[in-house]
Amino acid sequence: MKIPGPDHPITITAADKRWRAQFQGHVIADSAEALVLQEASYPPVIYFPRADVSMSYVSRTERTTHCPYKGDASYYTVLMDGHFAENAVWSYEQPFPAMAGISGYIAFYPDKVEVFPMGEAPDTGAPVGSGASSTDVDQIVQHTDSGSGASQREHWPANVETPNVDENPR
């Protein structure tokens, strides 16, 4: 086990934006609690809390790797709508003490899964002239059921009044 230092710095910081991971046009991770791991001169890696990842679309594989700074990584394959990305996801489930901050977090290979900060989302695929923007789509996604039976954000205020059923019986 090696400890990060001046010769090989590693920092873990809270992301300053909401991040999303998308596979085959479907959002599989969405988090305002993501972490940014910056290791030496490598590109930064976004780690998503496992609770913010749709784990029903990933399955663990036999692949493992070892990092002398972080520990042993486990890998997962993403499968959705008949498409898959083998070993596209990894997690340090029991990282070394210096990297304990990424325990319970998952990362995606950006060449296999689109990982982007909100406001820089890929094309929504909405027809030209439809008026739908990535901001509109984001607002709708955040106010829909997260799978737990509850909205991911507080409900929008009603935009219509409840009709009085006794006034116009038919």
C-alpha positions as a Markdown table, in Angstrom:
| # | Residue | x | y | z |
|---|---|---|---|---|
| 1 | Met | 0.0 | 0.0 | 0.0 |
| 2 | Lys | 1.3 | 3.4 | -1.0 |
| 3 | Ile | 0.3 | 6.7 | 0.5 |
| 4 | Pro | -0.5 | 9.6 | -1.8 |
| 5 | Gly | 2.1 | 12.4 | -1.5 |
| 6 | Pro | 4.0 | 15.0 | -3.4 |
| 7 | Asp | 5.3 | 12.5 | -5.9 |
| 8 | His | 1.8 | 11.0 | -6.6 |
| 9 | Pro | -0.9 | 13.4 | -5.2 |
| 10 | Ile | -4.5 | 12.2 | -5.0 |
| 11 | Thr | -7.3 | 14.5 | -3.9 |
| 12 | Ile | -11.0 | 13.7 | -3.3 |
| 13 | Thr | -13.3 | 16.7 | -3.3 |
| 14 | Ala | -17.1 | 17.2 | -3.4 |
| 15 | Ala | -18.2 | 18.1 | -6.9 |
| 16 | Asp | -19.5 | 21.6 | -7.3 |
| 17 | Lys | -22.3 | 20.6 | -9.7 |
| 18 | Arg | -24.8 | 17.9 | -10.1 |
| 19 | Trp | -23.4 | 15.0 | -12.3 |
| 20 | Arg | -25.1 | 12.5 | -14.4 |
| 21 | Ala | -24.1 | 9.2 | -16.2 |
| 22 | Gln | -26.1 | 8.1 | -19.2 |
| 23 | Phe | -25.9 | 4.8 | -21.2 |
| 24 | Gln | -27.8 | 4.3 | -24.5 |
| 25 | Gly | -29.8 | 7.5 | -23.9 |
| 26 | His | -30.9 | 6.4 | -20.4 |
| 27 | Val | -29.8 | 8.1 | -17.2 |
| 28 | Ile | -28.3 | 5.5 | -14.9 |
| 29 | Ala | -26.7 | 7.8 | -12.3 |
| 30 | Asp | -27.7 | 11.3 | -11.2 |
| 31 | Ser | -26.2 | 12.9 | -8.1 |
| 32 | Ala | -25.7 | 16.2 | -6.4 |
| 33 | Glu | -23.3 | 14.3 | -4.0 |
| 34 | Ala | -20.7 | 13.2 | -6.5 |
| 35 | Leu | -17.0 | 13.3 | -5.7 |
| 36 | Val | -14.1 | 14.3 | -8.0 |
| 37 | Leu | -11.0 | 12.2 | -7.6 |
| 38 | Gln | -7.9 | 13.9 | -9.1 |
| 39 | Glu | -4.9 | 11.5 | -9.2 |
| 40 | Ala | -1.5 | 12.8 | -10.3 |
| 41 | Ser | -1.6 | 14.0 | -13.9 |
| 42 | Tyr | -4.6 | 11.6 | -14.9 |
| 43 | Pro | -7.9 | 13.2 | -15.9 |
| 44 | Pro | -10.3 | 13.7 | -13.0 |
| 45 | Val | -12.7 | 10.8 | -12.3 |
| 46 | Ile | -16.3 | 11.4 | -11.1 |
| 47 | Tyr | -17.4 | 9.0 | -8.4 |
| 48 | Phe | -21.2 | 8.6 | -7.8 |
| 49 | Pro | -22.7 | 7.5 | -4.5 |
| 50 | Arg | -24.0 | 3.9 | -5.0 |
| 51 | Ala | -27.4 | 5.1 | -3.8 |
| 52 | Asp | -27.6 | 7.5 | -6.8 |
| 53 | Val | -26.9 | 4.8 | -9.4 |
| 54 | Ser | -29.5 | 2.5 | -10.9 |
| 55 | Met | -27.8 | -0.7 | -9.8 |
| 56 | Ser | -30.5 | -2.8 | -11.6 |
| 57 | Tyr | -28.7 | -2.1 | -14.8 |
| 58 | Val | -25.3 | -3.2 | -13.7 |
| 59 | Ser | -24.0 | -6.7 | -12.8 |
| 60 | Arg | -20.7 | -7.6 | -11.2 |
| 61 | Thr | -18.1 | -9.3 | -13.3 |
| 62 | Glu | -15.1 | -11.4 | -12.3 |
| 63 | Arg | -12.7 | -8.7 | -13.3 |
| 64 | Thr | -10.6 | -7.0 | -10.5 |
| 65 | Thr | -7.6 | -4.8 | -10.6 |
| 66 | His | -5.2 | -3.5 | -7.9 |
| 67 | Cys | -4.1 | 0.1 | -7.4 |
| 68 | Pro | -1.2 | 0.5 | -4.9 |
| 69 | Tyr | -2.8 | 3.8 | -3.7 |
| 70 | Lys | -6.6 | 2.9 | -3.6 |
| 71 | Gly | -6.8 | -0.9 | -3.2 |
| 72 | Asp | -8.7 | -3.5 | -5.1 |
| 73 | Ala | -11.3 | -2.5 | -7.7 |
| 74 | Ser | -14.4 | -4.6 | -8.5 |
| 75 | Tyr | -16.0 | -4.2 | -12.0 |
| 76 | Tyr | -19.5 | -4.2 | -13.4 |
| 77 | Thr | -21.0 | -4.5 | -16.8 |
| 78 | Val | -23.9 | -2.2 | -17.8 |
| 79 | Leu | -26.8 | -3.9 | -19.7 |
| 80 | Met | -29.8 | -1.9 | -21.0 |
| 81 | Asp | -32.2 | -2.4 | -23.9 |
| 82 | Gly | -30.1 | -5.2 | -25.3 |
| 83 | His | -26.9 | -3.1 | -25.3 |
| 84 | Phe | -24.0 | -3.7 | -22.9 |
| 85 | Ala | -20.7 | -2.2 | -21.9 |
| 86 | Glu | -18.5 | -4.8 | -20.4 |
| 87 | Asn | -16.5 | -3.7 | -17.3 |
| 88 | Ala | -17.6 | -0.1 | -17.8 |
| 89 | Val | -18.1 | 0.5 | -14.1 |
| 90 | Trp | -15.8 | 0.1 | -11.1 |
| 91 | Ser | -15.8 | 0.5 | -7.4 |
| 92 | Tyr | -13.3 | 0.3 | -4.6 |
| 93 | Glu | -15.5 | -1.4 | -2.1 |
| 94 | Gln | -12.8 | -1.6 | 0.6 |
| 95 | Pro | -10.3 | 1.1 | -0.4 |
| 96 | Phe | -7.1 | 1.7 | 1.6 |
| 97 | Pro | -7.5 | 4.1 | 4.6 |
| 98 | Ala | -6.1 | 7.1 | 2.7 |
| 99 | Met | -8.9 | 6.7 | 0.1 |
| 100 | Ala | -11.8 | 5.8 | 2.4 |
| 101 | Gly | -13.7 | 8.8 | 1.0 |
| 102 | Ile | -14.6 | 6.7 | -2.2 |
| 103 | Ser | -16.0 | 3.8 | -0.2 |
| 104 | Gly | -19.6 | 3.3 | -1.3 |
| 105 | Tyr | -19.0 | 5.2 | -4.6 |
| 106 | Ile | -19.0 | 4.0 | -8.2 |
| 107 | Ala | -17.2 | 5.4 | -11.3 |
| 108 | Phe | -17.8 | 4.9 | -15.0 |
| 109 | Tyr | -15.4 | 4.7 | -17.9 |
| 110 | Pro | -16.3 | 7.8 | -20.0 |
| 111 | Asp | -15.5 | 6.1 | -23.3 |
| 112 | Lys | -18.3 | 3.5 | -22.4 |
| 113 | Val | -20.8 | 5.6 | -20.4 |
| 114 | Glu | -21.5 | 9.3 | -20.9 |
| 115 | Val | -20.5 | 11.2 | -17.7 |
| 116 | Phe | -21.3 | 14.9 | -17.7 |
| 117 | Pro | -22.1 | 17.8 | -15.4 |
| 118 | Met | -25.6 | 19.2 | -15.5 |
| 119 | Gly | -25.9 | 22.1 | -17.9 |
| 120 | Glu | -23.6 | 20.3 | -20.4 |
| 121 | Ala | -25.8 | 17.3 | -21.1 |
| 122 | Pro | -25.6 | 15.5 | -24.4 |
| 123 | Asp | -28.3 | 16.1 | -27.0 |
| 124 | Thr | -31.6 | 15.0 | -25.7 |
| 125 | Gly | -32.7 | 13.7 | -29.0 |
| 126 | Ala | -35.8 | 15.9 | -29.0 |
| 127 | Pro | -37.0 | 16.8 | -32.5 |
| 128 | Val | -35.9 | 20.1 | -33.9 |
| 129 | Gly | -38.4 | 22.8 | -33.1 |
| 130 | Ser | -40.0 | 20.8 | -30.3 |
| 131 | Gly | -39.0 | 23.4 | -27.8 |
| 132 | Ala | -37.5 | 20.8 | -25.4 |
| 133 | Ser | -34.1 | 21.6 | -24.0 |
| 134 | Ser | -31.7 | 19.7 | -21.8 |
| 135 | Thr | -32.7 | 22.1 | -19.0 |
| 136 | Asp | -36.4 | 21.2 | -19.5 |
| 137 | Val | -35.6 | 17.5 | -19.6 |
| 138 | Asp | -33.5 | 17.8 | -16.5 |
| 139 | Gln | -36.3 | 19.5 | -14.6 |
| 140 | Ile | -38.8 | 16.8 | -15.6 |
| 141 | Val | -36.3 | 14.0 | -14.6 |
| 142 | Gln | -35.7 | 15.5 | -11.2 |
| 143 | His | -39.4 | 15.8 | -10.5 |
| 144 | Thr | -40.3 | 12.2 | -11.5 |
| 145 | Asp | -40.4 | 9.1 | -9.4 |
| 146 | Ser | -36.9 | 7.9 | -8.4 |
| 147 | Gly | -38.1 | 4.3 | -8.1 |
| 148 | Ser | -38.9 | 4.7 | -4.4 |
| 149 | Gly | -42.4 | 5.9 | -5.1 |
| 150 | Ala | -41.4 | 9.5 | -4.4 |
| 151 | Ser | -40.3 | 12.4 | -6.5 |
| 152 | Gln | -36.5 | 13.1 | -6.6 |
| 153 | Arg | -37.3 | 16.7 | -5.7 |
| 154 | Glu | -40.1 | 18.5 | -4.0 |
| 155 | His | -43.3 | 18.5 | -6.0 |
| 156 | Trp | -44.0 | 21.5 | -8.3 |
| 157 | Pro | -46.9 | 23.7 | -7.1 |
| 158 | Ala | -50.2 | 22.8 | -8.8 |
| 159 | Asn | -50.8 | 24.8 | -12.0 |
| 160 | Val | -54.6 | 24.1 | -12.0 |
| 161 | Glu | -57.3 | 24.3 | -9.4 |
| 162 | Thr | -59.1 | 21.2 | -8.2 |
| 163 | Pro | -62.6 | 21.3 | -9.7 |
| 164 | Asn | -65.5 | 21.3 | -7.3 |
| 165 | Val | -67.2 | 18.0 | -8.1 |
| 166 | Asp | -70.5 | 19.0 | -6.5 |
| 167 | Glu | -70.9 | 22.0 | -8.9 |
| 168 | Asn | -71.3 | 20.1 | -12.2 |
| 169 | Pro | -72.5 | 16.6 | -11.5 |
| 170 | Arg | -72.9 | 14.6 | -14.8 |
